[in-house]
Amino acid sequence: MKTIKASKLREVLSSKGVNEGFIDRLLSRLKIATTDQKMKSVERKLDALQKDKSFQALAKKHGFEPLT
């Protein structure tokens, strides 16, 4: 899949006659979606880490507070 920069996408959509306000809303929604996806990925990794036996032993040994 080919990637396209926001500036190039804005230029192409503007040349096609798309409203600037619509382009701004579209780009902001894409940014939010990407951020949410990254946050969910981090949460999944954190959950897996909390279930890991070696991490639990290390946390108990050093007196770490539970991650929430």
PDB file of N, CA, C and O in Angstrom:
ATOM      1  N   MET A   1       0.836  -1.167   0.000  1.00  0.00           N
ATOM      2  CA  MET A   1       0.000   0.000   0.000  1.00  0.00           C
ATOM      3  C   MET A   1       0.888   1.240   0.000  1.00  0.00           C
ATOM      4  O   MET A   1       1.847   1.328   0.766  1.00  0.00           O
ATOM      5  N   LYS A   2       0.571   2.159  -0.834  1.00  0.00           N
ATOM      6  CA  LYS A   2       1.358   3.380  -0.949  1.00  0.00           C
ATOM      7  C   LYS A   2       0.877   4.396   0.076  1.00  0.00           C
ATOM      8  O   LYS A   2      -0.327   4.558   0.274  1.00  0.00           O
ATOM      9  N   THR A   3       1.810   5.082   0.729  1.00  0.00           N
ATOM     10  CA  THR A   3       1.442   6.112   1.686  1.00  0.00           C
ATOM     11  C   THR A   3       1.469   7.474   1.004  1.00  0.00           C
ATOM     12  O   THR A   3       2.188   7.689   0.028  1.00  0.00           O
ATOM     13  N   ILE A   4       0.670   8.382   1.542  1.00  0.00           N
ATOM     14  CA  ILE A   4       0.594   9.721   0.992  1.00  0.00           C
ATOM     15  C   ILE A   4       0.654  10.706   2.150  1.00  0.00           C
ATOM     16  O   ILE A   4       0.032  10.480   3.189  1.00  0.00           O
ATOM     17  N   LYS A   5       1.385  11.782   1.984  1.00  0.00           N
ATOM     18  CA  LYS A   5       1.498  12.790   3.029  1.00  0.00           C
ATOM     19  C   LYS A   5       0.227  13.631   3.067  1.00  0.00           C
ATOM     20  O   LYS A   5      -0.484  13.767   2.071  1.00  0.00           O
ATOM     21  N   ALA A   6      -0.036  14.187   4.238  1.00  0.00           N
ATOM     22  CA  ALA A   6      -1.237  14.999   4.426  1.00  0.00           C
ATOM     23  C   ALA A   6      -1.249  16.190   3.474  1.00  0.00           C
ATOM     24  O   ALA A   6      -2.300  16.546   2.939  1.00  0.00           O
ATOM     25  N   SER A   7      -0.110  16.797   3.262  1.00  0.00           N
ATOM     26  CA  SER A   7      -0.051  17.967   2.376  1.00  0.00           C
ATOM     27  C   SER A   7      -0.404  17.584   0.939  1.00  0.00           C
ATOM     28  O   SER A   7      -1.099  18.326   0.244  1.00  0.00           O
ATOM     29  N   LYS A   8       0.078  16.429   0.502  1.00  0.00           N
ATOM     30  CA  LYS A   8      -0.224  15.972  -0.858  1.00  0.00           C
ATOM     31  C   LYS A   8      -1.703  15.599  -0.977  1.00  0.00           C
ATOM     32  O   LYS A   8      -2.341  15.899  -1.986  1.00  0.00           O
ATOM     33  N   LEU A   9      -2.245  14.947   0.052  1.00  0.00           N
ATOM     34  CA  LEU A   9      -3.665  14.599   0.050  1.00  0.00           C
ATOM     35  C   LEU A   9      -4.519  15.856   0.009  1.00  0.00           C
ATOM     36  O   LEU A   9      -5.503  15.924  -0.727  1.00  0.00           O
ATOM     37  N   ARG A  10      -4.138  16.850   0.803  1.00  0.00           N
ATOM     38  CA  ARG A  10      -4.865  18.123   0.828  1.00  0.00           C
ATOM     39  C   ARG A  10      -4.835  18.774  -0.558  1.00  0.00           C
ATOM     40  O   ARG A  10      -5.849  19.286  -1.033  1.00  0.00           O
ATOM     41  N   GLU A  11      -3.675  18.750  -1.194  1.00  0.00           N
ATOM     42  CA  GLU A  11      -3.508  19.350  -2.525  1.00  0.00           C
ATOM     43  C   GLU A  11      -4.389  18.643  -3.561  1.00  0.00           C
ATOM     44  O   GLU A  11      -5.054  19.295  -4.366  1.00  0.00           O
ATOM     45  N   VAL A  12      -4.389  17.318  -3.532  1.00  0.00           N
ATOM     46  CA  VAL A  12      -5.164  16.548  -4.506  1.00  0.00           C
ATOM     47  C   VAL A  12      -6.658  16.774  -4.300  1.00  0.00           C
ATOM     48  O   VAL A  12      -7.396  16.998  -5.259  1.00  0.00           O
ATOM     49  N   LEU A  13      -7.103  16.713  -3.038  1.00  0.00           N
ATOM     50  CA  LEU A  13      -8.528  16.901  -2.772  1.00  0.00           C
ATOM     51  C   LEU A  13      -8.982  18.320  -3.102  1.00  0.00           C
ATOM     52  O   LEU A  13     -10.089  18.523  -3.601  1.00  0.00           O
ATOM     53  N   SER A  14      -8.129  19.295  -2.825  1.00  0.00           N
ATOM     54  CA  SER A  14      -8.466  20.687  -3.160  1.00  0.00           C
ATOM     55  C   SER A  14      -8.587  20.861  -4.670  1.00  0.00           C
ATOM     56  O   SER A  14      -9.471  21.575  -5.144  1.00  0.00           O
ATOM     57  N   SER A  15      -7.707  20.215  -5.422  1.00  0.00           N
ATOM     58  CA  SER A  15      -7.765  20.330  -6.882  1.00  0.00           C
ATOM     59  C   SER A  15      -9.018  19.673  -7.446  1.00  0.00           C
ATOM     60  O   SER A  15      -9.471  20.024  -8.535  1.00  0.00           O
ATOM     61  N   LYS A  16      -9.578  18.720  -6.704  1.00  0.00           N
ATOM     62  CA  LYS A  16     -10.817  18.062  -7.129  1.00  0.00           C
ATOM     63  C   LYS A  16     -12.054  18.845  -6.701  1.00  0.00           C
ATOM     64  O   LYS A  16     -13.176  18.471  -7.043  1.00  0.00           O
ATOM     65  N   GLY A  17     -11.852  19.942  -5.945  1.00  0.00           N
ATOM     66  CA  GLY A  17     -12.963  20.791  -5.553  1.00  0.00           C
ATOM     67  C   GLY A  17     -13.579  20.448  -4.210  1.00  0.00           C
ATOM     68  O   GLY A  17     -14.696  20.876  -3.918  1.00  0.00           O
ATOM     69  N   VAL A  18     -12.874  19.682  -3.384  1.00  0.00           N
ATOM     70  CA  VAL A  18     -13.384  19.314  -2.070  1.00  0.00           C
ATOM     71  C   VAL A  18     -13.202  20.500  -1.123  1.00  0.00           C
ATOM     72  O   VAL A  18     -12.176  21.179  -1.159  1.00  0.00           O
ATOM     73  N   ASN A  19     -14.195  20.742  -0.283  1.00  0.00           N
ATOM     74  CA  ASN A  19     -14.205  21.844   0.668  1.00  0.00           C
ATOM     75  C   ASN A  19     -13.039  21.717   1.651  1.00  0.00           C
ATOM     76  O   ASN A  19     -12.750  20.622   2.135  1.00  0.00           O
ATOM     77  N   GLU A  20     -12.368  22.840   1.947  1.00  0.00           N
ATOM     78  CA  GLU A  20     -11.222  22.840   2.873  1.00  0.00           C
ATOM     79  C   GLU A  20     -11.633  22.398   4.279  1.00  0.00           C
ATOM     80  O   GLU A  20     -10.874  21.702   4.954  1.00  0.00           O
ATOM     81  N   GLY A  21     -12.820  22.794   4.718  1.00  0.00           N
ATOM     82  CA  GLY A  21     -13.305  22.393   6.043  1.00  0.00           C
ATOM     83  C   GLY A  21     -13.469  20.887   6.135  1.00  0.00           C
ATOM     84  O   GLY A  21     -13.141  20.281   7.155  1.00  0.00           O
ATOM     85  N   PHE A  22     -13.977  20.284   5.068  1.00  0.00           N
ATOM     86  CA  PHE A  22     -14.136  18.837   5.028  1.00  0.00           C
ATOM     87  C   PHE A  22     -12.776  18.147   5.095  1.00  0.00           C
ATOM     88  O   PHE A  22     -12.620  17.142   5.789  1.00  0.00           O
ATOM     89  N   ILE A  23     -11.805  18.680   4.381  1.00  0.00           N
ATOM     90  CA  ILE A  23     -10.460  18.097   4.379  1.00  0.00           C
ATOM     91  C   ILE A  23      -9.856  18.170   5.783  1.00  0.00           C
ATOM     92  O   ILE A  23      -9.244  17.209   6.248  1.00  0.00           O
ATOM     93  N   ASP A  24     -10.029  19.318   6.462  1.00  0.00           N
ATOM     94  CA  ASP A  24      -9.506  19.470   7.821  1.00  0.00           C
ATOM     95  C   ASP A  24     -10.138  18.457   8.765  1.00  0.00           C
ATOM     96  O   ASP A  24      -9.437  17.829   9.559  1.00  0.00           O
ATOM     97  N   ARG A  25     -11.460  18.293   8.688  1.00  0.00           N
ATOM     98  CA  ARG A  25     -12.146  17.317   9.551  1.00  0.00           C
ATOM     99  C   ARG A  25     -11.701  15.898   9.248  1.00  0.00           C
ATOM    100  O   ARG A  25     -11.524  15.096  10.165  1.00  0.00           O
ATOM    101  N   LEU A  26     -11.520  15.580   7.991  1.00  0.00           N
ATOM    102  CA  LEU A  26     -11.071  14.252   7.590  1.00  0.00           C
ATOM    103  C   LEU A  26      -9.688  13.948   8.150  1.00  0.00           C
ATOM    104  O   LEU A  26      -9.461  12.872   8.703  1.00  0.00           O
ATOM    105  N   LEU A  27      -8.772  14.884   8.010  1.00  0.00           N
ATOM    106  CA  LEU A  27      -7.407  14.680   8.497  1.00  0.00           C
ATOM    107  C   LEU A  27      -7.365  14.590  10.014  1.00  0.00           C
ATOM    108  O   LEU A  27      -6.586  13.806  10.557  1.00  0.00           O
ATOM    109  N   SER A  28      -8.181  15.371  10.713  1.00  0.00           N
ATOM    110  CA  SER A  28      -8.185  15.301  12.174  1.00  0.00           C
ATOM    111  C   SER A  28      -8.766  13.970  12.641  1.00  0.00           C
ATOM    112  O   SER A  28      -8.294  13.407  13.629  1.00  0.00           O
ATOM    113  N   ARG A  29      -9.773  13.463  11.953  1.00  0.00           N
ATOM    114  CA  ARG A  29     -10.344  12.153  12.311  1.00  0.00           C
ATOM    115  C   ARG A  29      -9.349  11.030  12.056  1.00  0.00           C
ATOM    116  O   ARG A  29      -9.288  10.074  12.829  1.00  0.00           O
ATOM    117  N   LEU A  30      -8.581  11.131  10.998  1.00  0.00           N
ATOM    118  CA  LEU A  30      -7.549  10.130  10.725  1.00  0.00           C
ATOM    119  C   LEU A  30      -6.486  10.142  11.813  1.00  0.00           C
ATOM    120  O   LEU A  30      -6.006   9.088  12.230  1.00  0.00           O
ATOM    121  N   LYS A  31      -6.121  11.332  12.271  1.00  0.00           N
ATOM    122  CA  LYS A  31      -5.123  11.449  13.330  1.00  0.00           C
ATOM    123  C   LYS A  31      -5.645  10.830  14.621  1.00  0.00           C
ATOM    124  O   LYS A  31      -4.911  10.120  15.308  1.00  0.00           O
ATOM    125  N   ILE A  32      -6.907  11.094  14.956  1.00  0.00           N
ATOM    126  CA  ILE A  32      -7.512  10.534  16.163  1.00  0.00           C
ATOM    127  C   ILE A  32      -7.593   9.017  16.061  1.00  0.00           C
ATOM    128  O   ILE A  32      -7.314   8.321  17.037  1.00  0.00           O
ATOM    129  N   ALA A  33      -7.967   8.495  14.903  1.00  0.00           N
ATOM    130  CA  ALA A  33      -8.083   7.049  14.707  1.00  0.00           C
ATOM    131  C   ALA A  33      -6.728   6.375  14.885  1.00  0.00           C
ATOM    132  O   ALA A  33      -6.638   5.302  15.481  1.00  0.00           O
ATOM    133  N   THR A  34      -5.687   6.996  14.373  1.00  0.00           N
ATOM    134  CA  THR A  34      -4.341   6.444  14.511  1.00  0.00           C
ATOM    135  C   THR A  34      -3.915   6.446  15.970  1.00  0.00           C
ATOM    136  O   THR A  34      -3.314   5.483  16.446  1.00  0.00           O
ATOM    137  N   THR A  35      -4.224   7.524  16.681  1.00  0.00           N
ATOM    138  CA  THR A  35      -3.878   7.635  18.092  1.00  0.00           C
ATOM    139  C   THR A  35      -4.617   6.574  18.904  1.00  0.00           C
ATOM    140  O   THR A  35      -4.025   5.933  19.772  1.00  0.00           O
ATOM    141  N   ASP A  36      -5.908   6.388  18.626  1.00  0.00           N
ATOM    142  CA  ASP A  36      -6.697   5.378  19.337  1.00  0.00           C
ATOM    143  C   ASP A  36      -6.158   3.980  19.087  1.00  0.00           C
ATOM    144  O   ASP A  36      -6.109   3.156  20.000  1.00  0.00           O
ATOM    145  N   GLN A  37      -5.755   3.712  17.851  1.00  0.00           N
ATOM    146  CA  GLN A  37      -5.212   2.402  17.506  1.00  0.00           C
ATOM    147  C   GLN A  37      -3.919   2.142  18.272  1.00  0.00           C
ATOM    148  O   GLN A  37      -3.705   1.037  18.771  1.00  0.00           O
ATOM    149  N   LYS A  38      -3.060   3.148  18.368  1.00  0.00           N
ATOM    150  CA  LYS A  38      -1.811   2.996  19.105  1.00  0.00           C
ATOM    151  C   LYS A  38      -2.084   2.787  20.589  1.00  0.00           C
ATOM    152  O   LYS A  38      -1.414   1.985  21.239  1.00  0.00           O
ATOM    153  N   MET A  39      -3.069   3.508  21.127  1.00  0.00           N
ATOM    154  CA  MET A  39      -3.402   3.380  22.533  1.00  0.00           C
ATOM    155  C   MET A  39      -3.918   1.978  22.838  1.00  0.00           C
ATOM    156  O   MET A  39      -3.551   1.397  23.859  1.00  0.00           O
ATOM    157  N   LYS A  40      -4.753   1.432  21.978  1.00  0.00           N
ATOM    158  CA  LYS A  40      -5.261   0.077  22.174  1.00  0.00           C
ATOM    159  C   LYS A  40      -4.134  -0.944  22.111  1.00  0.00           C
ATOM    160  O   LYS A  40      -4.140  -1.926  22.853  1.00  0.00           O
ATOM    161  N   SER A  41      -3.168  -0.713  21.228  1.00  0.00           N
ATOM    162  CA  SER A  41      -2.025  -1.614  21.124  1.00  0.00           C
ATOM    163  C   SER A  41      -1.205  -1.600  22.409  1.00  0.00           C
ATOM    164  O   SER A  41      -0.776  -2.651  22.884  1.00  0.00           O
ATOM    165  N   VAL A  42      -0.988  -0.428  22.967  1.00  0.00           N
ATOM    166  CA  VAL A  42      -0.240  -0.314  24.216  1.00  0.00           C
ATOM    167  C   VAL A  42      -1.002  -0.986  25.349  1.00  0.00           C
ATOM    168  O   VAL A  42      -0.399  -1.664  26.181  1.00  0.00           O
ATOM    169  N   GLU A  43      -2.315  -0.809  25.393  1.00  0.00           N
ATOM    170  CA  GLU A  43      -3.124  -1.446  26.435  1.00  0.00           C
ATOM    171  C   GLU A  43      -3.047  -2.964  26.353  1.00  0.00           C
ATOM    172  O   GLU A  43      -2.970  -3.636  27.381  1.00  0.00           O
ATOM    173  N   ARG A  44      -3.066  -3.510  25.140  1.00  0.00           N
ATOM    174  CA  ARG A  44      -2.957  -4.967  24.973  1.00  0.00           C
ATOM    175  C   ARG A  44      -1.598  -5.465  25.460  1.00  0.00           C
ATOM    176  O   ARG A  44      -1.511  -6.499  26.122  1.00  0.00           O
ATOM    177  N   LYS A  45      -0.542  -4.729  25.131  1.00  0.00           N
ATOM    178  CA  LYS A  45       0.795  -5.119  25.577  1.00  0.00           C
ATOM    179  C   LYS A  45       0.918  -5.027  27.091  1.00  0.00           C
ATOM    180  O   LYS A  45       1.566  -5.868  27.714  1.00  0.00           O
ATOM    181  N   LEU A  46       0.303  -4.013  27.684  1.00  0.00           N
ATOM    182  CA  LEU A  46       0.331  -3.845  29.134  1.00  0.00           C
ATOM    183  C   LEU A  46      -0.421  -4.985  29.818  1.00  0.00           C
ATOM    184  O   LEU A  46       0.040  -5.509  30.832  1.00  0.00           O
ATOM    185  N   ASP A  47      -1.566  -5.369  29.274  1.00  0.00           N
ATOM    186  CA  ASP A  47      -2.322  -6.492  29.827  1.00  0.00           C
ATOM    187  C   ASP A  47      -1.509  -7.784  29.765  1.00  0.00           C
ATOM    188  O   ASP A  47      -1.485  -8.559  30.721  1.00  0.00           O
ATOM    189  N   ALA A  48      -0.852  -8.004  28.643  1.00  0.00           N
ATOM    190  CA  ALA A  48      -0.030  -9.208  28.501  1.00  0.00           C
ATOM    191  C   ALA A  48       1.134  -9.191  29.489  1.00  0.00           C
ATOM    192  O   ALA A  48       1.497 -10.228  30.044  1.00  0.00           O
ATOM    193  N   LEU A  49       1.711  -8.024  29.705  1.00  0.00           N
ATOM    194  CA  LEU A  49       2.813  -7.904  30.642  1.00  0.00           C
ATOM    195  C   LEU A  49       2.356  -8.189  32.069  1.00  0.00           C
ATOM    196  O   LEU A  49       3.063  -8.848  32.831  1.00  0.00           O
ATOM    197  N   GLN A  50       1.186  -7.699  32.426  1.00  0.00           N
ATOM    198  CA  GLN A  50       0.669  -7.915  33.775  1.00  0.00           C
ATOM    199  C   GLN A  50       0.374  -9.392  34.042  1.00  0.00           C
ATOM    200  O   GLN A  50       0.448  -9.837  35.188  1.00  0.00           O
ATOM    201  N   LYS A  51       0.048 -10.143  33.016  1.00  0.00           N
ATOM    202  CA  LYS A  51      -0.259 -11.564  33.169  1.00  0.00           C
ATOM    203  C   LYS A  51       1.009 -12.433  33.151  1.00  0.00           C
ATOM    204  O   LYS A  51       0.954 -13.617  33.481  1.00  0.00           O
ATOM    205  N   ASP A  52       2.128 -11.852  32.772  1.00  0.00           N
ATOM    206  CA  ASP A  52       3.391 -12.583  32.676  1.00  0.00           C
ATOM    207  C   ASP A  52       3.901 -12.937  34.074  1.00  0.00           C
ATOM    208  O   ASP A  52       4.025 -12.067  34.936  1.00  0.00           O
ATOM    209  N   LYS A  53       4.193 -14.213  34.290  1.00  0.00           N
ATOM    210  CA  LYS A  53       4.640 -14.695  35.597  1.00  0.00           C
ATOM    211  C   LYS A  53       5.972 -14.086  36.015  1.00  0.00           C
ATOM    212  O   LYS A  53       6.153 -13.743  37.184  1.00  0.00           O
ATOM    213  N   SER A  54       6.903 -13.947  35.082  1.00  0.00           N
ATOM    214  CA  SER A  54       8.206 -13.378  35.435  1.00  0.00           C
ATOM    215  C   SER A  54       8.074 -11.904  35.825  1.00  0.00           C
ATOM    216  O   SER A  54       8.778 -11.435  36.720  1.00  0.00           O
ATOM    217  N   PHE A  55       7.186 -11.180  35.165  1.00  0.00           N
ATOM    218  CA  PHE A  55       6.954  -9.785  35.536  1.00  0.00           C
ATOM    219  C   PHE A  55       6.323  -9.695  36.922  1.00  0.00           C
ATOM    220  O   PHE A  55       6.697  -8.835  37.720  1.00  0.00           O
ATOM    221  N   GLN A  56       5.374 -10.574  37.211  1.00  0.00           N
ATOM    222  CA  GLN A  56       4.732 -10.570  38.522  1.00  0.00           C
ATOM    223  C   GLN A  56       5.750 -10.851  39.629  1.00  0.00           C
ATOM    224  O   GLN A  56       5.711 -10.221  40.686  1.00  0.00           O
ATOM    225  N   ALA A  57       6.650 -11.789  39.387  1.00  0.00           N
ATOM    226  CA  ALA A  57       7.678 -12.104  40.379  1.00  0.00           C
ATOM    227  C   ALA A  57       8.616 -10.914  40.577  1.00  0.00           C
ATOM    228  O   ALA A  57       8.973 -10.588  41.709  1.00  0.00           O
ATOM    229  N   LEU A  58       9.010 -10.275  39.499  1.00  0.00           N
ATOM    230  CA  LEU A  58       9.883  -9.106  39.572  1.00  0.00           C
ATOM    231  C   LEU A  58       9.191  -7.954  40.296  1.00  0.00           C
ATOM    232  O   LEU A  58       9.811  -7.270  41.110  1.00  0.00           O
ATOM    233  N   ALA A  59       7.918  -7.738  40.004  1.00  0.00           N
ATOM    234  CA  ALA A  59       7.158  -6.669  40.653  1.00  0.00           C
ATOM    235  C   ALA A  59       7.028  -6.925  42.152  1.00  0.00           C
ATOM    236  O   ALA A  59       7.126  -5.999  42.958  1.00  0.00           O
ATOM    237  N   LYS A  60       6.808  -8.180  42.519  1.00  0.00           N
ATOM    238  CA  LYS A  60       6.682  -8.524  43.930  1.00  0.00           C
ATOM    239  C   LYS A  60       8.020  -8.343  44.645  1.00  0.00           C
ATOM    240  O   LYS A  60       8.065  -7.851  45.772  1.00  0.00           O
ATOM    241  N   LYS A  61       9.096  -8.738  43.991  1.00  0.00           N
ATOM    242  CA  LYS A  61      10.430  -8.648  44.571  1.00  0.00           C
ATOM    243  C   LYS A  61      10.817  -7.194  44.863  1.00  0.00           C
ATOM    244  O   LYS A  61      11.404  -6.893  45.902  1.00  0.00           O
ATOM    245  N   HIS A  62      10.478  -6.300  43.929  1.00  0.00           N
ATOM    246  CA  HIS A  62      10.860  -4.904  44.074  1.00  0.00           C
ATOM    247  C   HIS A  62       9.762  -4.025  44.650  1.00  0.00           C
ATOM    248  O   HIS A  62       9.956  -2.819  44.800  1.00  0.00           O
ATOM    249  N   GLY A  63       8.617  -4.602  44.975  1.00  0.00           N
ATOM    250  CA  GLY A  63       7.535  -3.866  45.601  1.00  0.00           C
ATOM    251  C   GLY A  63       6.825  -2.867  44.695  1.00  0.00           C
ATOM    252  O   GLY A  63       6.390  -1.808  45.147  1.00  0.00           O
ATOM    253  N   PHE A  64       6.710  -3.213  43.406  1.00  0.00           N
ATOM    254  CA  PHE A  64       5.993  -2.322  42.479  1.00  0.00           C
ATOM    255  C   PHE A  64       4.510  -2.340  42.798  1.00  0.00           C
ATOM    256  O   PHE A  64       3.959  -3.352  43.232  1.00  0.00           O
ATOM    257  N   GLU A  65       3.872  -1.192  42.572  1.00  0.00           N
ATOM    258  CA  GLU A  65       2.424  -1.105  42.694  1.00  0.00           C
ATOM    259  C   GLU A  65       1.818  -1.729  41.430  1.00  0.00           C
ATOM    260  O   GLU A  65       2.431  -1.694  40.363  1.00  0.00           O
ATOM    261  N   PRO A  66       0.619  -2.298  41.553  1.00  0.00           N
ATOM    262  CA  PRO A  66      -0.041  -2.856  40.361  1.00  0.00           C
ATOM    263  C   PRO A  66      -0.311  -1.765  39.325  1.00  0.00           C
ATOM    264  O   PRO A  66      -0.698  -0.649  39.674  1.00  0.00           O
ATOM    265  N   LEU A  67      -0.104  -2.094  38.057  1.00  0.00           N
ATOM    266  CA  LEU A  67      -0.373  -1.144  36.982  1.00  0.00           C
ATOM    267  C   LEU A  67      -1.854  -1.176  36.656  1.00  0.00           C
ATOM    268  O   LEU A  67      -2.427  -2.243  36.435  1.00  0.00           O
ATOM    269  N   THR A  68      -2.467  -0.011  36.626  1.00  0.00           N
ATOM    270  CA  THR A  68      -3.901   0.075  36.272  1.00  0.00           C
ATOM    271  C   THR A  68      -4.135   1.129  35.271  1.00  0.00           C
ATOM    272  O   THR A  68      -5.274   1.344  34.856  1.00  0.00           O
TER     273      THR A  68
END
